[in-house]
Amino acid sequence: PALDAVTFDFDQPSTYASALEGVRVAFLLTPVSERQLEYTQEFAKAAKAASVERIVKLSVVGAEQEHGIAFQKLHGAGERALAASGAGLTFVRATAFMQNFVNHYGVNPRKDSAAYLPHGNGTVSWVDVRDVGEVIAATLAGDAHVGQAYALTGPVALGAGEVAKLLSLALGKAITYVDVPPAAASEGMAGMGMPAWMIAGLLELHAAIKAGYLAPVAPDIAKVLGRPAGTFEDYAKRLAREVA
């Protein structure tokens, strides 16, 4: 079916009302920003004024924890802010994405390359963004998910070294993991022009990974989709086909 595009800008609250006009179900994906909570609060007010009935928010695992890291607390505050919308809420809380290795960690799937990360021997239950997308689509499609919070993880926790081996096998390239000190990671991120608040948040996230806090596996993808979560092997083979 044809779709109508509308103007929407998180930094221009005046665009919220027109974008939500006639919208019954909304999906909220806020940008990584110091103003993330402010954006969510403004969105909640606009959604209430527009009588939006349901909102699905992409969040992060651990957002419900009061003692979590900064990114978790930020999303948790956003979840609570959405209550002001009066809409039925569904929270899709994802762990770290499998695609991060290519999109953010420096792995080039077309040549020998390395991921430089301060993860030590920590493991993560990496999740495929395709699974996240399918869960979001399912929760948007029906009222049965109102009031639910789903933790989305992969089926097993893997260290960055194990991930590098899986990528090497699938891609036919020498993909390696180099464990670096947090100070070196901080220097590298600063060299890329990242703002100080983001560097601090990412260092905290990396420390949580190193400590194993993102290792737990949840069954919610299977609960929603009726099939197991995709494996890193599946993702690596798909990536190899995409870059062939």
C-alpha positions in Angstrom: 0.0 0.0 0.0 1.0 3.6 -0.6 2.5 5.4 2.4 2.3 9.1 3.1 5.5 10.8 4.3 5.2 13.6 6.8 7.7 16.0 8.3 9.0 15.1 11.7 12.0 16.5 13.6 12.8 15.7 17.2 14.4 19.1 17.5 11.3 20.9 16.3 8.3 20.1 18.6 6.1 22.0 16.3 6.3 19.1 13.9 5.0 16.5 16.4 1.3 17.4 16.1 1.0 17.2 12.4 3.1 14.0 12.2 0.8 12.3 14.7 -2.4 13.5 13.2 -4.7 10.5 12.6 -2.1 8.1 14.0 -3.5 5.3 16.1 -0.3 3.2 16.7 3.2 4.8 16.9 6.7 3.4 17.1 9.2 5.5 19.0 12.9 5.3 18.2 14.7 8.2 19.8 18.2 9.2 18.6 21.3 8.8 20.8 21.3 12.2 22.4 21.7 14.1 25.6 18.2 15.3 24.9 16.7 11.8 24.5 14.5 12.1 27.6 13.3 15.6 26.6 12.4 14.2 23.1 10.4 11.4 24.7 8.6 13.8 27.1 7.6 16.1 24.2 6.5 13.0 22.1 4.3 11.8 25.0 2.5 15.2 25.2 1.9 15.3 21.5 0.7 11.7 21.5 -1.8 12.4 24.2 -3.1 15.5 22.3 -3.4 13.4 19.2 -5.2 10.5 21.1 -2.6 7.9 20.0 -3.9 4.6 21.3 -0.7 2.5 21.4 3.0 3.2 21.5 5.9 0.7 21.0 9.2 2.0 22.2 12.6 0.6 21.3 14.5 0.5 24.6 17.4 -1.5 26.0 17.8 -4.5 28.3 18.0 -3.4 31.9 16.1 -0.2 31.4 13.9 -1.1 34.4 16.9 -1.3 36.7 17.4 1.6 39.1 21.1 0.7 39.4 21.8 0.3 35.7 24.3 2.2 33.6 23.6 5.6 32.2 22.1 4.4 28.8 19.8 2.0 30.7 18.7 4.7 33.1 18.0 7.1 30.2 15.8 4.6 28.4 14.1 3.7 31.7 13.3 7.4 32.3 11.9 7.5 28.8 9.7 4.5 29.4 8.3 6.1 32.5 7.8 9.4 30.7 5.6 7.8 28.1 3.0 7.0 30.7 1.9 10.6 30.3 0.7 9.9 26.8 -2.2 7.8 28.1 -1.5 5.3 25.4 -1.1 1.5 25.8 2.6 0.9 26.0 4.9 -1.9 24.8 8.7 -1.8 25.5 11.1 -3.7 23.2 14.3 -3.9 25.2 17.2 -5.0 23.0 20.7 -6.1 24.0 23.8 -5.2 21.9 23.4 -5.8 18.1 25.3 -8.4 16.1 25.6 -5.7 13.4 27.7 -3.5 15.7 30.9 -5.3 14.7 30.6 -4.0 11.1 28.7 -0.8 11.8 30.6 0.5 14.8 33.5 -1.7 15.9 35.7 -1.4 12.8 35.2 -4.9 11.1 35.4 -4.6 7.3 33.7 -7.7 5.9 35.5 -7.3 2.6 39.0 -7.6 4.0 41.2 -8.7 6.9 40.3 -6.4 9.8 40.1 -6.1 13.6 37.7 -5.0 16.3 39.5 -2.9 19.0 37.3 -3.1 22.1 37.8 -2.9 25.9 35.7 -6.0 26.5 38.3 -8.3 28.1 36.7 -11.8 28.2 33.2 -10.5 28.7 30.4 -12.0 26.8 27.2 -10.6 25.3 24.0 -12.3 24.1 24.2 -10.4 20.8 20.9 -10.0 19.0 20.3 -9.8 15.3 18.6 -6.5 14.3 16.3 -8.5 11.9 14.8 -10.3 15.0 14.4 -6.9 16.7 12.6 -5.6 13.6 10.3 -8.6 13.4 9.4 -8.3 17.1 8.6 -4.6 16.7 6.4 -5.4 13.6 4.5 -8.0 15.6 4.0 -5.7 18.6 2.7 -2.9 16.3 0.3 -5.3 14.6 -1.9 -6.3 17.6 -3.2 -5.1 20.9 -2.2 -8.3 22.7 1.3 -6.8 23.4 0.0 -3.8 25.4 1.6 -3.6 28.8 4.4 -6.0 27.9 8.2 -5.4 28.1 10.2 -7.8 26.0 13.9 -8.5 26.5 15.5 -9.3 23.1 18.7 -11.3 23.1 20.4 -13.9 21.0 20.4 -17.6 21.9 23.8 -17.7 23.5 26.4 -15.3 25.0 29.6 -14.8 23.0 32.9 -13.0 23.7 34.3 -10.7 21.0 37.1 -13.3 20.3 34.4 -15.9 19.6 32.6 -13.5 17.4 35.7 -12.8 15.4 36.2 -16.5 14.8 32.7 -16.9 13.5 33.1 -13.9 11.2 36.4 -15.1 9.9 34.9 -18.5 9.1 31.9 -17.1 7.3 33.7 -14.3 5.4 36.9 -16.1 4.6 38.8 -13.2 6.0 41.1 -12.8 9.0 38.9 -11.0 11.5 40.5 -10.5 14.9 39.6 -9.0 18.3 42.1 -6.8 20.0 41.4 -6.2 23.7 42.4 -2.6 24.5 42.6 -0.6 27.7 39.6 1.7 28.4 42.0 4.7 28.2 42.9 3.8 24.6 39.3 3.3 23.7 38.5 6.7 25.1 41.3 8.3 23.2 40.1 6.6 20.0 36.5 7.8 20.4 37.7 11.3 21.2 39.7 11.2 18.0 36.6 10.4 16.1 35.0 13.5 17.4 32.6 11.9 19.9 31.3 14.3 22.6 32.4 13.7 26.2 29.0 12.5 27.4 28.8 9.8 24.7 32.3 8.6 25.4 31.5 8.3 29.1 28.4 6.4 28.4 30.1 4.0 26.0 33.0 3.4 28.4 30.4 2.5 31.0 28.7 0.2 28.5 31.9 -1.5 27.6 32.8 -2.0 31.3 29.4 -3.6 31.8 30.1 -6.0 28.9 33.5 -6.8 30.3 31.9 -7.6 33.6 29.3 -9.9 31.9 26.2 -7.9 32.6 25.0 -8.3 29.1 25.4 -12.0 29.0 22.0 -13.2 30.2 19.8 -14.9 27.5 16.0 -14.2 27.4 13.3 -16.3 25.7 11.2 -13.4 24.5 12.0 -13.5 20.8 10.7 -17.1 20.7 7.7 -16.0 22.8 6.7 -13.3 20.3 7.7 -14.8 17.0 7.2 -18.5 17.7 10.7 -19.4 16.6 14.2 -19.2 18.2 16.3 -16.1 18.0 18.8 -16.1 15.2 22.4 -17.2 15.9 25.5 -15.3 15.2 26.5 -18.0 12.7 23.3 -17.3 10.8 24.0 -13.6 10.7 27.7 -14.1 9.7 26.6 -16.3 6.8 24.0 -13.8 5.6 26.6 -11.0 5.9 29.0 -13.1 3.7 26.3 -13.4 1.0 25.5 -9.7 1.1 29.2 -8.7 0.5 30.0 -11.4 -2.0 
